[in-house]
Amino acid sequence: MKAIIYDKSHKDLLKLQEVEKTAPKENEVLIKIHSVSVNAADVRSMKMGIIPKNKIFGSDIAGVVEAVGINVKKFFIGDEVVGDLSAHGFGGFAEYVTVVESALVLKPKSLSFETASAIPMSSVTALQALRNKGNIQPGQKVLICGAGGGVGTFAVQLAKHFQAEVTAVCGKSNVAIMKDLNVDHIINYNEKNFTQSNKQYDLILAVNGNYSLSDYKSALTSKGTVVIVGGSLSQLIKSIFFGKFVFPGNKKLRVLSAKPNHADLQFILNLVTAGRIRPIIDRSYSLEQTGEAVKYVMEGHAKGKVVINVAESTKL
Ligand SMILES: NC(=O)c1ccc[n+]([C@@H]2O[C@H](COP(=O)([O-])OP(=O)(O)OC[C@H]3O[C@@H](n4cnc5c(N)ncnc54)[C@H](OP(=O)(O)O)[C@@H]3O)[C@@H](O)[C@H]2O)c1
């Protein structure tokens, strides 16, 4: 099979190569991958030198079950599936992958493979940040910093779904998308810093960007919460080590470590199939162009998700 192998000596670090297709173990399925999306997790791991065992990145896949191990209970050959493989060694930038059945759910028939692959990690991260860490409530004022990327575009839609009043912080090129998603207020960070508005928020999601912890603290209401999802490494490190000293009172700082989860992915798929939220797909590439796709995400200004269409028959 063809796969994109991490190769330190290659100019893009990623190289298209012919590798052996593995057979599924007892509790695994073999999936023919139709589409896989690129995540900041691929990019960050690559930059930090955290390389998957088989040297193949790519976590969010949508494809068709081609073979099943003898102990597989949930899936049959021909089933269309979607899942996040990040807890199971990645392997999505390839024509085929073998993975434990517990990493997968059935893909709704109404969604194309391309659409389905844009969903798992970004949307579940946004959901766990807003609901689990942020305890989002109807009517709350919510600020999403870094609203334009994969996680951010899901976060603004989910916050609206939870009936919050949403303010999105994004660059100029994402303003139109935020308007299209019916965000209540938009702060273009090229023109204004959210800390200058003197507005206060019940919940802040720090998805991207680099602000001081005291900036977040001053923009919170007296019992507000900031959830650190991503952004600069220095922001993350300061949150982990100094967060409790900067936030000693009723204001809370929480750091998210999202975990792939069937129930959460199914919750999102139900919202997408009901037309309540939708993945925003910026660009799509072929498997051969994976290096370009990763480079584009690495530049840090993707508008929603970037997808790699592995099989020709991906679009319904
Ligand atoms: N905690 C967890 O468990 C977890 C899970 C998944 C992801 N993450 C992290 O979450 C972050 C976002 O992931 P992602 O998949 O959404 O990444 P992404 O798609 O690559 O995000 C790119 C977006 O970030 C925006 N951005 C860049 N600089 C910004 C700034 N200074 N202020 C505001 N927005 C800015 C860009 O929009 P503009 O062009 O508008 O600037 C772009 O749309 C990453 O740091 C990732 O590592 C954490």
The ligand as an SDF file (V2000), in Angstrom:
LIG
                    3D

 48 52  0  0  0  0  0  0  0  0999 V2000
   -5.8250   20.2750   24.8040 N   0  0  0  0  0  0  0  0  0  0  0  0
   -6.0790   19.3360   23.9170 C   0  0  0  0  0  0  0  0  0  0  0  0
   -6.3840   18.2010   24.2720 O   0  0  0  0  0  0  0  0  0  0  0  0
   -5.9950   19.6800   22.4540 C   0  0  0  0  0  0  0  0  0  0  0  0
   -6.6130   18.8790   21.4810 C   0  0  0  0  0  0  0  0  0  0  0  0
   -6.5560   19.2800   20.1410 C   0  0  0  0  0  0  0  0  0  0  0  0
   -5.8790   20.4380   19.7960 C   0  0  0  0  0  0  0  0  0  0  0  0
   -5.2530   21.1560   20.7500 N   0  0  0  0  0  0  0  0  0  0  0  0
   -4.5440   22.4090   20.4470 C   0  0  0  0  0  0  0  0  0  0  0  0
   -5.5080   23.3770   20.1010 O   0  0  0  0  0  0  0  0  0  0  0  0
   -4.9320   24.3230   19.2340 C   0  0  0  0  0  0  0  0  0  0  0  0
   -5.8430   24.5390   18.0480 C   0  0  0  0  0  0  0  0  0  0  0  0
   -5.9470   23.3500   17.2990 O   0  0  0  0  0  0  0  0  0  0  0  0
   -6.5900   23.4450   15.8490 P   0  0  0  0  0  0  0  0  0  0  0  0
   -6.7060   22.0560   15.3400 O   0  0  0  0  0  0  0  0  0  0  0  0
   -7.7880   24.3000   15.8760 O   0  0  0  0  0  0  0  0  0  0  0  0
   -5.4010   24.1870   15.0680 O   0  0  0  0  0  0  0  0  0  0  0  0
   -5.4540   24.8610   13.6770 P   0  0  0  0  0  0  0  0  0  0  0  0
   -6.6210   24.3930   12.8970 O   0  0  0  0  0  0  0  0  0  0  0  0
   -4.1070   24.7190   13.0700 O   0  0  0  0  0  0  0  0  0  0  0  0
   -5.6610   26.3950   14.0790 O   0  0  0  0  0  0  0  0  0  0  0  0
   -5.2810   27.3730   13.2310 C   0  0  0  0  0  0  0  0  0  0  0  0
   -6.1040   28.6160   13.5590 C   0  0  0  0  0  0  0  0  0  0  0  0
   -5.5130   29.3460   14.6280 O   0  0  0  0  0  0  0  0  0  0  0  0
   -5.7780   30.7070   14.4220 C   0  0  0  0  0  0  0  0  0  0  0  0
   -4.7460   31.5710   15.0020 N   0  0  0  0  0  0  0  0  0  0  0  0
   -3.4170   31.5730   14.7330 C   0  0  0  0  0  0  0  0  0  0  0  0
   -2.8180   32.5120   15.4790 N   0  0  0  0  0  0  0  0  0  0  0  0
   -3.7840   33.1140   16.2170 C   0  0  0  0  0  0  0  0  0  0  0  0
   -3.7980   34.1640   17.1910 C   0  0  0  0  0  0  0  0  0  0  0  0
   -2.6780   34.7840   17.5390 N   0  0  0  0  0  0  0  0  0  0  0  0
   -4.9620   34.4990   17.7640 N   0  0  0  0  0  0  0  0  0  0  0  0
   -6.0940   33.8740   17.4270 C   0  0  0  0  0  0  0  0  0  0  0  0
   -6.1560   32.8980   16.5110 N   0  0  0  0  0  0  0  0  0  0  0  0
   -5.0180   32.5180   15.9250 C   0  0  0  0  0  0  0  0  0  0  0  0
   -5.7730   30.8460   12.9070 C   0  0  0  0  0  0  0  0  0  0  0  0
   -6.7640   31.7640   12.5750 O   0  0  0  0  0  0  0  0  0  0  0  0
   -6.4290   33.2200   12.0150 P   0  0  0  0  0  0  0  0  0  0  0  0
   -5.9210   33.0400   10.6220 O   0  0  0  0  0  0  0  0  0  0  0  0
   -7.7410   33.8540   12.1680 O   0  0  0  0  0  0  0  0  0  0  0  0
   -5.3490   33.7240   12.9060 O   0  0  0  0  0  0  0  0  0  0  0  0
   -6.1790   29.4850   12.3690 C   0  0  0  0  0  0  0  0  0  0  0  0
   -7.4960   29.5110   11.9050 O   0  0  0  0  0  0  0  0  0  0  0  0
   -3.5370   23.8040   18.8890 C   0  0  0  0  0  0  0  0  0  0  0  0
   -2.5980   24.4980   19.6730 O   0  0  0  0  0  0  0  0  0  0  0  0
   -3.6050   22.3590   19.2740 C   0  0  0  0  0  0  0  0  0  0  0  0
   -2.3360   21.8410   19.6110 O   0  0  0  0  0  0  0  0  0  0  0  0
   -5.3010   20.8190   22.0670 C   0  0  0  0  0  0  0  0  0  0  0  0
  1  2  1  0
  2  3  2  0
  2  4  1  0
  4  5  1  0
  4 48  2  0
  5  6  2  0
  6  7  1  0
  7  8  2  0
  8  9  1  0
  8 48  1  0
  9 10  1  0
  9 46  1  0
 10 11  1  0
 11 12  1  0
 11 44  1  0
 12 13  1  0
 13 14  1  0
 14 15  2  0
 14 16  1  0
 14 17  1  0
 17 18  1  0
 18 19  2  0
 18 20  1  0
 18 21  1  0
 21 22  1  0
 22 23  1  0
 23 24  1  0
 23 42  1  0
 24 25  1  0
 25 26  1  0
 25 36  1  0
 26 27  1  0
 26 35  1  0
 27 28  2  0
 28 29  1  0
 29 30  1  0
 29 35  2  0
 30 31  1  0
 30 32  2  0
 32 33  1  0
 33 34  2  0
 34 35  1  0
 36 37  1  0
 36 42  1  0
 37 38  1  0
 38 39  2  0
 38 40  1  0
 38 41  1  0
 42 43  1  0
 44 45  1  0
 44 46  1  0
 46 47  1  0
M  CHG  2   8   1  16  -1
M  END
$$$$
